[in-house]
Structure formats: C-alpha cells, structure tokens
C-alpha cells in the first residue's frame, strides 16, 4: 500500500496538479474553458489512483496487517525473554568471579594478620606463605611500600636472590586507594603466561609499609567462565579496569591481552551494568550484556549473536514475506490489467505536451480518465499562458537594462569622484605653498609692526591663512592626498573622549547616545583625522535636526567580503555607524553628498567640505564610508576602518615652553624649490638667531653637506625637482652625517614614501610651529 501511495504523486507534476484542480475547483476551471469556446465537460470516471488503491487494499492489507501484528508480538516477546536470560547469565558470572576473588583475598587477609608480618619477620612470613595450599599457578609476592622493592616471592625457590622491583602504576594505585585492588593484566616472566594480581596494602601506625600481592594466572578465570557452560554461540569474557581482556571462553589464547572494543569500554566506564549492540572481535554482530563485579573493578560480559534473539519469529516472518511476495505478484497482474485502460490517455497527454512545446494551441477534449482530463485542461491553459509570457519576458529585459544603466551610473559617479579628487589634490598642493609664503611674510611683518592696529591687521591675515589651510586640509582629505599618520586607534576610547567636544558642537535639544562594546578591535587610522571626520558628521547631523533629536554612535567588529561593499573590501574591519533622527536627504541629492563644495545649506552656513573630508579620510585609510538616508526619518553615516594588527598606544609628548629670548646657535640647511617660501622661511629663522644655508634641489644640498660646513639641522621639502625627494635626501644625508637632525615638510602627500622615524611638518605652518618642531630635534 505504501508503494501505491508513492506512485500517485510521482506520475507527473501535471497529474498531481491536475487531480487537485479536478477535485478542488473543477467547475471553475471548466467554466473558464467553456467561456473560451472549449470542449464539453468530460463524463465522470474513476481515477488511476483510486483503481490502484482499491486493488491494493483488497488484496494486501488484511493479510499483511494481521501477519505483521502477530509476528511483531511474537518477535518482541521472544527477544525480551532472550535478553533477560542474557542479563541473568552476566549477573551470575559476575557473582562467580567476585566469589573467586573473595577466596583469593582471604589468603591475603590471613597472611596480613600474621604476627610475623607485624614484627617484620619476613623469613617466618615466607615460610607461612609457602605452607598455604594455593591453587596451581598461584604465588605470593611482598613489596616495600616506599619503593616497590620485592621482599618475598614464593614463585622462586627459597633463598633465591630477589630483584630490585619498582613501584608501578598498579602498586601506586593500591596505596592511593588504601584497600585491596585487582591489577591489570600482565605477562609473568616467571611463568611466561598472562596473569593478574590481587594487591592488599599493609599499614603500620596508619602508614603503608608493605604491599602483599597474590598473583593468579588468567587461565583460572577462563576456566571459571568455561565451567558455567554457556549456550552454544555465546561468548563470555572478563575485562580489567584498563579495558584489557583477561579471560574469554572463545579463542582465549588469541584474544586474552587485547583491548576490548572502544564502545564497550566507554559503556562500562559510565555504567555498572547494561546491555548494548556491538561487534565481537571475530567481527560478528552481537548483543552484549555486562556487569561489574560487586567488590572489584572487573567487568564480566556475555555476548549472544544478534540474529539468535527472536530466531523463530524471524523464520515466521520469512514465511509471511513469501506469502506477501505472492500476493504482490497477484496485485501486479491486476495492476497491469488496469494499466491497459491508462495507456491511451497517457499517450494522448504526451502528444499534447509535444504540441505545447511547438507553441501551438492544445486541444482539451475528454480522454476518458479523470486525471488525464485534468492534465489536458492544464496543458491547454498553459498554451494560453504561453502567449502572455512574451510580455512578461520583455518586462524582465527592460528591468535588467535599467539595472545595468544604474550600475553604469554608479561607475561613472565613482570615476567622477576620482577625477575631482586628483584635481583638488593638485590645487591644494599649490595653494599650500602660496599660503606658506603668505604666512611667512605675515610672521615677519608681525615682528616688525610698530603699533597695535598694524598687529591686529596682520593677525587677521594670519587667521585668513589658517582658514585657507583648513580648506586645503579638507580638500586633501577628499582627494586622499593628505599626510596621514596611521596608528593603532582604540575607536571606542576615542569616541568616548570626544563626548564633551561633541556636546559643545551639538545643541542642548540633541541627545547623544553611544553603544561602544567591550572587545572592539583597534583600527588603523590617523586619530586626528578620525576626530575631524566624526566632528564633521556630527555638525551635519546637528544642522539636519533643527527641532532636536538624537545622535547615536554604534561600533562593532565585522568581517567584510568583496560582495559586501562597492569597493570590494575584504577582511576584518571596525564598523562605526553615526545615526541621526533628522530630516534625511533627498534621494536626488545622495549621489553628490561626498563632492567637495557641494552643500544644500544657505550661503555662508557651510563650505561643503565636511563630508568630502570624511570620504577622503576613509578611503585613504584603507576603508570606506557609506551613507543611507530616509527622508523624514534620519541619516546613517557608516565608517569602515581596517583592523590594526597591534593594540592601540597613546604616547604623550611633553614639550618644555620655548623661552622667547633664547639665543640660537644652530645652523639650518633649508632645502625648498619654491623661492618665495624659501626666502620667507630663511628670513624668519635668521631673525631668531639661526644660521641658514639654502638649496633648491637635493644635489645642491648634498654638495653643501659634503663641503664640511657645520650643519645641525636639515629642513627639507619632500616634493622637489631633480629626481631625488626629501626622504631620499634625508637618508643620504644621515649616511654622510650620522648626527644630523632632519625635519621634513610637504603640502602634498600623494604616494608619500615611508618616513622611517623622520619628523614631518605639514604646510602651511606658522613659524612658532616650525620652532617647536626644531626644538624637538635637539
């Protein structure tokens, strides 16, 4: 019957669905075809599944069900009786083994009670031991508890010198337990046969003095099992605590001394008794019942062939199966007879499926079989739907084209951002040199100003220079050409340390929340630029929440795959998400938010460089930034920073204040290709007492260094004409003069070579910053 139930659904998806359609909604399906000018409704007919089920139930169900119940009950009863007998046999053998061990232990107790042992008269004790009538192959051995030295061995002739001996694992275990213990199986060198020992510790004043042992051949236990006359085919065995077989009724010479199967060892290590299926050492499938002896850690096991249990019921089952096969053959004959009425409808269905494959109209007239009629209706319906599928495919093609156009737009945007970055980086470089020249000139004018009004005007000019320097730093950040100083950064600690600064940047009606978990990885980034990026995001969020709201910082460790980000990043990153509850960003504006000078704020309320700095900093740091926004709900800016291989360190450099009137005696070699910058820097240094030498190229600077003049500091720009940059010049200069101090400067950091411990001062800088940097080189 189970076979019949499986065949029904497998006779084709069309048959299963057609049957469901015919049974669940035949009137609706037929009405739909009638409205289309379809054929007349087919006359009711008995389906294939109904005919086959009726035949199977009539012929097979009663005898199989009755026989299965009877045989199942007989098999269960016989098996339970056999299993109980197996358990009782194992229990009886365990008691017999324990009784034998008890007799052996009595010999030991008798010697331990001897006065000769109490006073240490070992000669008298040995005479008493030899006088005991032990079974053949038994002997006594006495060992010192301190080092295992053998003091008596009755297996040797009297007067035989005794070997040293040692305190082996079995003797140590006996001393630790403080009571009698059966040792593991060993091969006796005296008798050249397998044996086990029963050890008893001997105490004097509460301390162990001796260990008295009775050595017994393992054949004694094999004989004990054999005397029990187990049923034919059963196997009896005894296993010591280490899992080694010490006695066995079948092939003892072959298997005594081997390890029992691992599953058996694991079972008796957890339970004192039990029954389990297993495989004998001969490879036979067995049912094993085991019991631990009541007084010792020995395990007695009895195994019976698995097929022996319920054998008679199995014979009955075979007879029943033979009858079932005969009934099945009869059922198959009837099924073949019934199948003749199915052949024609099935062939017609195959022909109509071929018509459907050619895209032609499929007829839906009756075939005389309910399931076939239902399938014919489905095929006809499929023909109608095929005509509509072209339109659906065209729609999918249009969607694919739109998706491709969207991807091309994103790629164009990325290329445009890269091009704008290169342009802004070049502009920022030249602008930094101009600002440096202006800053140097203003510094000299400030030192010469005779009245407060002049000094105020000069300071206003310096503030303008600082603002210009800030704009160029943000342009360099967007262009990814800023001079970053990446180091391991504790992002959680950095964000917590910015709480007060962020609160000042936000308004009182904006709440600040932070979810910074323990165990956050250190990130590899420039901490100052990271602080600036977070402050830029916070200021943008503040402006997006004019009615107040919440700004939330959330950090976590993430593993990125190339499919996760548009930049194809992979590996371990620290993810820092900053979410506000503001007005959100219009989707039309989103593609432009990271462009420099792009802003939706009113004139004078934003430079449009905040988010561009965030974008450039993230990309130059080896990560990226994503921005997600829902108008009216809020915006989330997510930074991905690469994980650092080392923990974050925060060195603190404390500089002593520079005395205003300190006299300078050092000589500085200024290497600068911009004549205006070189002139202003040289003049400012000379006014402060420095001796200044100038060079516009690296080869000129090397010539001055080789002349032998006293030069204390090399102050060089990194980007210079002539084929050698400032870093390479510093390395050669230190080879010429190992004690030479080096300070580098640059307003352009693209492809910056490794500084390897050299100090860097970014342009534009004020003269006070240059002096502080020179002071650190003392």
Secondary structure by P-SEA (a helix, b strand, c coil): caaaaaaaaaccaaaaaaaaaacccaaaaaaaaaaacccccccccccaaaaaaaaaaacccaaaaaaaaaaaaaaaaaaaaaaaaaaaaaaaaaaaaaaaaaaaaaaaaaaaacccccccaaaaaaaaaaacccccccbbbbbbccccccccccccccccccccccccaaaaaaaaaccbbbbcbbbbccccccbbbbbbbbbccccccbbbbbbbbaaaaaaaaaaacccccccccccccccccccccccccccccccccaaaaaaaaccccbbbbbbcccbbbbbbbbbccccccbbbbbbccccccaaaaaaaaaaaaaaaaaaaaaaaaaaaaaaccaaaaaaaaaaaaaaaaacccccccccccaaaaaaaaaaaaaaaaaaaaaaaaaaaaaaaaaaaaaaaaaaaaaaaaaaaaaaaaaaaaaaaaaaaaaaaaaaaaaaacccaaaaaaaaaaaaaaaaaaaaaaaaaaaaccccccccccaaaaaaaaaaaaaaaaccccbbbbbbcccccccccccaaaaaaaaaaaaaaaaaacccbbbbbbbbbbbbbcccccccccccbbbbbbbbbccccccccccccccccccccccccccccaaaaaaaaaaaaaccbbbbbbccccbbbbbbbbbbbcccbbbbbbbbccccccccccbbbbbbcccaaaaaaaaaaaaaaccbbbbbccaaaaaaaaaccccccbbbbbccccccccaaaaaaaaaaacccbbbbbbbccccccccccbbbbbcccccaaaaaaaaaaac
